[in-house]
Each structure stands twice: as C-alpha cells, then as structure tokens.
Amino acid sequence: MKFENKNELIKNFNFEPNEEIMLKQTFDNNSKIENLMDAETLYRMTFMNLPLNGKQLTNFLQNFYESVNLQRRMKFEFSFEDFSTVAYLLINANDNERDTLYYKVDTFYILHDILTGNISSHNEKAFDYRNIKMIFEFFVKIFIDYQLPKNKDLAKEHLDESKFDKFLKITLSREDQKKRVMYEKDESNLTVEKEELNKFLKTLVGLESYLKMNFRLKLFGLDANLFITSIPIYYEPSEILTTDQYLFLCLSNRNLRNYKMAFKFYDTRRDGFYLPNAIFSFMGFEGPIAFFFKHVDEETNKECILGGLVTSNVREFFKDKCCGDENTVLFTFTPKLEFFKVIGSLEKILYISSNRFNIGEREPGIGFGYYHDQYKFWIDTHDIQHQSYFMKYDDVFEEGSPFEEAFKYLNVS
C-alpha cells in the first residue's frame, strides 16, 4: 500500500470520520511546530513517561511501516501520520483482520514492542523482567493519574514499590523456584516466560478494555471523567491493600467494572476488632462488598492478604438461609494473586451472623463455603485474631489455599 495523503492513511487504519477529526484536533493542540510533534510531548501525553526514547519509537514505526508497505521517510519529530499510526496500534490494530502483524495480539505486547523498538519482540518465548515490570508500573500510574485530586497523594502513599516488585517476581516466575531465588536481588538477567505472563494477563480480564479506554481518552482528547466508569475510584484507600493490589483486584473481576466509587465501611485500625460492628457497617447494602484480612505468620513474619468478594444478596443468616451467589469469590494477594470461584452448593456460599441469639446453636462470625460444620474461610467473632482459619477443601469453592497446610489458623493482624 502506498498512501497519497493523510486521509487515505486514516481510512486504512479503521478510524471513523469523527475519530479522525478528534485525532487531528489532539495533534494540532499538542504540536509545537506546524504539522510536527516532538517526542517529549508524545511520551508525556500518551505513555505517561513510560521510559521510551525517540530512537526506539522511530525504529519501531519504521519497521511497522515497512511491514505494511507504507512508503514514507521517517523523521525524529512525529507527523500526524505517525501520531495516527500510534493511535491505530494502541486502539484498533488487534481488532483489524487486515493487520496480520498485530491482529488478536494483546495491547500489553504491542506496548512491549514499542518499548523495545522491535515489532516482533512479542513473539519471543521469554522477556526481560525489567521491561515487563515497567509496563505494569505504567498501568498503576494510569490508575493514579485518574484518581480524584485529593486521592492522588493517598494512592501514591499506598504504592509500596518493593512489595510490588516482589509480587510480580513471584507471580511471573511462580513455576520456577530456583529462578526466583537466583535473581531475588539482581534482576538484570531475570526473564519472564511468555507462558507464565499469559497466565497472569488472562487473570486480568479487564486490562485490555482498561488500556484502550485510557488511550482513547488521551489520543482523542476526551474528558478524563469518562474513565471513572472503568475502575472504581476509592474514596478512602484500604489500610491492607496497596494501590497496585486494589487495581489488580478490580481488573480481575468483571463484577467490579462500571462502578464509579469504592467506599470503606470498616477499618480495624480505626474501628476496632469487634466483628458485630463490622457486620452492622455493611448490612443494607446490595453489593459488591469486599472483605480484606491480613495474616502474619508468627514464625516467619511473612504476611498473607486474603479476602472475599460478594456481589449481591448480602444479609445475615436467617432460617438456614445463607447469602451470596455464583459470582461470590475468595481471593489471595500474597504470596500470589489467586481466585477461588463457586463450583459447588449455592445454598451455603456465605454465612454471616453478628449474634448467636439470632441463630440458635451456630457460632456468630463470617464463613465462606462449608464442609462438615466448618467453613473454607472463617472469621470468628469471639477471637478474630486467633480462631479464624482457612481450609484448602470444602463443598462450595474451588480447591486451593495460600498455605501449604490443608487447615490453617490465621493470625489476623
């Protein structure tokens, strides 16, 4: 293909006429030189300081033009054709059947190719961990950038870079214990297998639409408030979850999308360890409601963050009636992000009771799942810090546990 003018280029990149107009307006508003945009402006606007450089992007675009026979000369400054090409790659390329290079390729991998300056790097079987880490950091920066003004500093404060780094290493090299230990301190030679990366990306079911929405807003010059409907902004951050953990939880659960805000009902640091008060705090709300707990191993001092999400039908136990539905899920964040879905009985998903008086012989507390008068995940009213526990097996949720033991008492801190 050889294009005679910019309009032909746009049409072949599958943009609607109104999108072409918006792209041109955004380009014109950010061009310091007539019909040209400097690299710094493009990085700041589109990639939020993702560590690219002019040479990388120039090489990447030149190789892409050659692969689709777009016969144009490249310059270090970026023309409208270059700008629209970047927009096409980040928004439409993987939906375009005519694009044999990136059709059905995740935007994550397109970003990786742009970052490395190599249009075929996404085909490799292993990737430099440092590049993968930078792209995930980019996702978190997007989330922080779209927070309410008063929340941005809070979101930054709750981003623990060392924990984030450790989480990624464990998650992306989970099948290779030797590799994790070998490169625990030196990540210069650490690689990530594409198979493991794909497993994690499939867990983040909302990531693709999240990225595309971000790039549409940036490149089309749309109102940033539209992005609020993609990931719920937290009005007050959790004291247990870091910013990246909250983001990954939202990206991993379809039922949390399209909610604008997330509010904190109860915080033990502020409100104490009296479980009935915690239960009273969220009763009457339809959901989704998430529970977060931190367990600290008394011998190793390692922490494990685990919890549950109930999307609807939240009520106290009454006349043998539990609550929750098939969308209820248990999850762990450390040592890795893992979800346990409902696969069994729908009658005993979530037991909630604030007072033994209401339920006869049953003890008050919060119990997810059920097995022989025990629960997969139990939060005890009388001694929340020592009598709460987690089991690997039950009749409701998928098999699994963040602990080696089949039954583990929790030290809820």
C-alpha positions in Angstrom: 0.0 0.0 0.0 1.2 3.5 -0.8 -0.8 6.4 0.6 -1.0 9.7 -1.3 -2.3 11.7 1.6 -3.1 11.6 5.3 -6.8 10.9 4.8 -6.0 7.6 3.0 -3.8 6.6 5.8 -6.5 7.2 8.4 -9.2 5.3 6.4 -7.0 2.3 6.1 -6.4 2.4 9.8 -10.1 1.8 10.5 -10.9 5.1 12.2 -14.4 6.6 12.0 -14.7 10.1 10.5 -15.4 11.7 13.9 -12.4 9.9 15.4 -10.2 11.2 12.6 -11.3 14.8 13.5 -10.6 14.2 17.2 -7.2 12.8 16.4 -6.3 15.8 14.3 -7.5 18.2 16.9 -5.5 16.5 19.6 -2.4 16.5 17.4 -2.8 20.2 16.5 -3.3 21.2 20.1 -0.1 19.5 21.1 2.1 20.3 18.2 4.8 22.9 18.9 5.9 23.0 15.3 3.4 23.1 12.4 2.4 19.6 11.5 5.1 18.1 13.8 5.1 16.8 17.4 8.2 16.5 19.4 8.9 13.2 21.1 8.7 14.6 24.7 5.1 15.7 24.1 4.0 12.4 22.6 5.6 10.5 25.6 4.0 12.7 28.2 0.6 12.7 26.6 0.3 9.0 25.5 2.8 7.0 27.6 3.0 9.0 30.8 6.8 8.8 30.9 7.0 5.1 30.1 10.8 5.1 29.5 10.8 5.2 25.7 13.2 7.2 23.7 13.0 8.8 20.3 15.2 6.3 18.6 13.2 3.3 19.9 9.9 4.7 18.7 11.3 5.8 15.4 12.8 2.3 14.7 9.5 0.7 15.8 7.4 2.9 13.5 9.8 2.5 10.6 9.7 -1.3 10.9 5.9 -1.2 11.1 5.6 0.9 8.0 7.9 -1.5 6.1 5.9 -4.5 7.2 2.7 -3.0 5.8 4.4 -1.3 2.8 3.7 2.3 3.9 6.4 4.0 1.9 7.3 7.1 3.9 10.5 8.6 5.2 10.9 8.8 9.0 11.9 11.9 10.9 12.8 12.2 14.6 9.8 14.6 15.0 6.4 12.9 14.7 4.0 13.9 12.0 0.2 13.5 12.1 0.7 10.3 10.1 3.0 9.0 12.9 0.6 10.1 15.6 -2.4 8.4 13.9 -0.3 5.2 13.4 0.5 5.1 17.2 -3.2 5.6 17.9 -4.2 2.8 15.5 -1.7 0.4 17.0 -2.9 1.1 20.6 -6.6 1.2 19.9 -7.5 -0.8 16.7 -4.7 -3.0 15.5 -5.6 -6.1 17.4 -9.2 -5.8 16.2 -8.3 -5.3 12.5 -8.2 -8.6 10.5 -6.1 -6.9 7.8 -3.4 -6.3 10.3 -1.6 -9.7 10.2 1.1 -8.4 12.5 -1.0 -7.4 15.5 -4.4 -9.0 14.9 -5.6 -10.6 18.2 -2.3 -9.6 19.9 -2.9 -8.1 23.4 -2.2 -4.4 23.8 0.3 -5.4 26.5 2.5 -7.0 23.9 2.1 -4.0 21.5 3.3 -1.8 24.3 6.2 -4.2 24.8 7.2 -3.9 21.2 7.0 -0.1 21.3 9.1 -0.1 24.5 11.8 -2.3 23.0 11.6 -0.8 19.5 11.1 -4.2 18.0 7.9 -5.1 16.1 8.4 -8.8 16.6 9.5 -9.0 20.2 6.1 -10.1 21.3 6.8 -13.4 19.5 9.7 -14.3 21.8 9.3 -17.1 24.3 10.8 -15.1 27.2 11.1 -11.4 28.1 13.4 -9.2 30.1 11.7 -8.8 33.5 12.7 -5.2 33.7 10.6 -4.3 30.6 7.6 -6.3 31.9 7.9 -4.6 35.2 8.0 -1.1 33.6 4.8 -1.9 31.7 2.9 -3.0 34.8 4.2 0.1 36.6 2.7 2.1 33.7 -0.7 0.5 34.4 -0.5 1.6 38.1 0.5 5.2 37.0 -2.6 5.3 34.8 -4.8 4.4 37.7 -3.2 7.0 40.0 -3.5 9.7 37.2 -7.2 9.2 37.1 -7.8 9.4 40.8 -9.7 12.4 42.3 -7.3 15.2 43.0 -7.4 14.7 46.8 -6.8 10.9 46.3 -3.7 11.0 44.2 -1.3 11.5 47.1 -3.1 8.8 49.0 -2.8 6.4 46.1 0.9 7.2 45.8 1.4 6.6 49.5 -0.2 3.2 49.3 2.1 2.1 46.4 4.9 0.0 48.0 7.4 -0.5 45.2 9.3 -3.2 47.0 6.1 -5.2 47.6 5.0 -4.6 44.1 8.3 -5.9 42.7 8.2 -9.0 44.9 4.6 -9.7 43.9 5.5 -9.6 40.2 8.5 -11.8 40.6 6.6 -14.4 42.5 3.6 -14.2 40.1 5.6 -14.3 36.9 8.1 -16.9 37.8 5.8 -19.0 40.1 6.7 -22.3 38.4 10.4 -21.8 38.8 11.5 -21.5 42.4 15.2 -21.6 41.6 14.9 -18.6 39.2 13.1 -16.6 41.9 15.8 -17.2 44.4 18.7 -16.8 42.0 17.5 -13.3 40.9 15.9 -12.1 44.1 18.5 -9.3 44.5 19.7 -8.9 40.9 17.1 -8.7 38.2 19.4 -7.7 35.4 19.3 -11.2 33.9 15.9 -12.3 35.1 13.5 -13.3 32.3 9.8 -13.9 32.3 8.4 -16.9 30.3 5.6 -15.9 27.9 3.5 -18.8 29.2 3.6 -17.5 32.7 3.0 -13.9 31.6 -0.1 -15.1 29.6 -1.5 -16.9 32.6 -1.4 -13.6 34.6 -2.7 -11.5 31.8 -5.7 -13.8 31.4 -6.4 -13.3 35.1 -6.6 -9.5 34.5 -9.8 -9.8 32.4 -10.5 -6.1 32.4 -7.0 -5.0 31.4 -7.5 -4.8 27.6 -10.5 -2.5 27.8 -8.9 -0.5 30.6 -5.9 0.2 28.4 -7.9 1.0 25.3 -10.1 3.4 27.2 -7.1 5.2 28.5 -5.5 5.6 25.1 -8.8 6.7 23.5 -9.1 9.4 26.1 -5.5 10.5 25.7 -5.4 10.4 21.9 -8.8 11.7 21.1 -8.6 14.4 23.7 -11.7 13.2 25.6 -12.9 14.1 29.1 -10.9 12.2 31.6 -14.0 11.8 33.8 -15.2 9.2 31.4 -12.5 6.9 32.7 -14.1 6.8 36.2 -16.5 4.2 34.9 -13.7 1.7 34.1 -12.2 1.1 37.5 -13.9 2.3 40.8 -12.0 5.2 42.3 -11.6 4.6 46.0 -12.9 7.3 48.2 -10.7 6.1 51.1 -7.9 3.5 50.4 -7.7 0.3 52.3 -5.0 0.1 55.0 -4.4 -3.5 54.0 -4.2 -3.3 50.2 -1.5 -1.5 48.3 -2.6 0.6 45.3 -1.4 -2.0 42.8 -3.3 -4.8 44.7 -6.5 -2.8 44.6 -6.1 -2.2 40.8 -5.4 -5.9 40.1 -8.4 -6.9 42.1 -10.6 -4.6 40.1 -9.1 -5.7 36.8 -9.5 -9.4 37.7 -13.3 -9.2 38.4 -15.9 -8.3 35.8 -18.4 -7.6 38.5 -16.5 -4.6 39.8 -16.3 -2.8 36.5 -18.6 0.2 35.8 -18.8 1.2 39.4 -17.6 4.7 39.9 -16.6 4.7 43.5 -15.5 2.4 46.3 -16.1 3.3 50.0 -14.6 1.9 53.1 -17.2 0.6 55.6 -14.9 -0.6 58.4 -11.3 -0.5 59.3 -10.0 -2.3 62.4 -7.2 0.2 62.9 -9.9 2.9 63.2 -12.9 0.9 64.4 -11.5 -2.0 66.5 -11.7 -5.8 66.3 -15.4 -6.2 67.3 -16.8 -8.2 64.4 -20.5 -7.4 65.0 -19.8 -3.7 64.5 -18.1 -4.6 61.2 -21.1 -6.6 60.1 -23.5 -3.8 61.0 -21.5 -1.4 58.9 -22.3 -3.0 55.6 -25.8 -4.5 56.2 -28.4 -3.0 54.0 -26.1 -2.5 51.0 -26.6 -4.7 48.0 -23.0 -5.1 47.0 -20.4 -5.6 45.7 -18.8 -5.8 49.1 -15.2 -6.9 49.6 -13.6 -8.2 52.8 -9.8 -7.9 53.3 -7.8 -9.6 56.0 -4.0 -9.7 56.7 -2.5 -12.8 58.2 1.1 -12.6 59.6 2.9 -15.9 60.2 4.2 -15.9 63.8 7.3 -17.9 62.9 8.4 -16.4 59.6 6.7 -13.0 60.0 5.6 -13.3 56.3 2.2 -11.8 55.6 -0.6 -13.1 53.5 -3.5 -10.9 52.3 -6.7 -12.8 51.7 -10.4 -12.0 51.4 -13.7 -12.4 49.7 -16.0 -10.6 47.4 -19.8 -10.9 47.4 -21.5 -9.1 44.6 -25.1 -9.2 45.8 -27.7 -10.7 48.2 -25.8 -9.6 51.4 -27.8 -10.5 54.5 -27.5 -12.1 57.9 -28.2 -15.8 58.3 -31.9 -16.5 59.0 -33.9 -19.7 59.0 -31.0 -21.7 57.5 -30.6 -19.2 54.6 -27.1 -18.1 53.7 -26.3 -15.4 51.2 -24.1 -14.8 48.2 -24.5 -16.1 44.7 -22.4 -17.8 42.0 -20.4 -14.7 41.5 -19.0 -14.7 45.1 -15.3 -15.3 45.1 -12.4 -15.8 47.5 -9.0 -14.4 46.7 -5.5 -14.1 48.0 -2.9 -11.4 47.1 0.2 -12.7 48.7 2.2 -14.7 48.0 0.4 -14.5 44.7 -2.9 -13.4 43.2 -5.3 -16.3 43.2 -9.1 -16.7 43.0 -11.4 -19.5 44.2 -14.7 -19.5 42.5 -18.0 -21.1 43.5 -18.3 -24.6 41.9 -20.5 -26.4 44.4 -23.6 -25.8 46.5 -25.3 -22.5 46.1 -27.0 -22.9 49.4 -24.0 -22.4 51.7 -21.9 -19.8 50.0 -21.6 -17.1 52.7 -22.8 -17.3 56.3 -23.0 -14.0 58.2 -24.2 -13.6 61.8 -23.5 -10.9 64.2 -25.2 -12.5 67.2 -25.7 -16.1 68.4 -29.1 -15.2 69.7 -30.3 -15.0 66.0 -29.1 -18.4 65.0 -29.5 -20.9 67.8 -26.5 -23.2 68.1 -24.3 -21.7 65.4 -21.5 -19.5 66.4 -21.5 -15.9 65.2 -19.0 -14.9 62.6 -18.4 -14.7 58.8 -17.9 -18.0 56.9 -17.3 -18.5 53.2 -18.1 -22.0 51.9 -19.0 -25.1 54.0 -17.7 -28.6 54.9 -18.9 -30.8 57.8 -19.8 -27.9 60.1 -16.7 -25.9 59.1 -16.0 -23.2 56.6 -13.4 -22.8 53.9 -12.7 -19.3 55.2 -13.9 -18.5 58.7 -13.7 -15.1 60.6 -14.5 -15.8 64.3 -16.5 -13.2 66.3 -15.2 -14.2 69.8 -11.5 -14.3 68.8 -11.0 -12.9 65.3 -7.2 -12.8 65.7 -6.6 -16.4 66.6 -9.7 -18.6 65.9 -10.2 -17.6 62.3 -9.0 -20.1 59.8 -8.6 -21.1 56.1 -9.1 -24.6 54.6 -7.9 -26.0 51.3 -11.1 -28.1 50.7 -14.8 -27.6 51.0 -18.1 -28.3 49.2 -18.6 -24.8 47.7 -15.4 -23.2 46.4 -12.6 -24.4 44.1 -9.9 -26.3 45.8 -6.8 -24.4 46.9 -5.2 -22.3 49.6 -2.3 -19.8 50.0 -0.9 -22.1 52.7 0.8 -25.5 52.5 -1.4 -26.9 55.3 -4.9 -28.2 54.5 -6.2 -26.3 57.6 -4.5 -23.1 58.8 -5.4 -20.9 61.8 -4.9 -17.3 61.0 -3.1 -14.7 62.9 -5.2 -11.7 61.9 -3.2 -8.6 62.5 
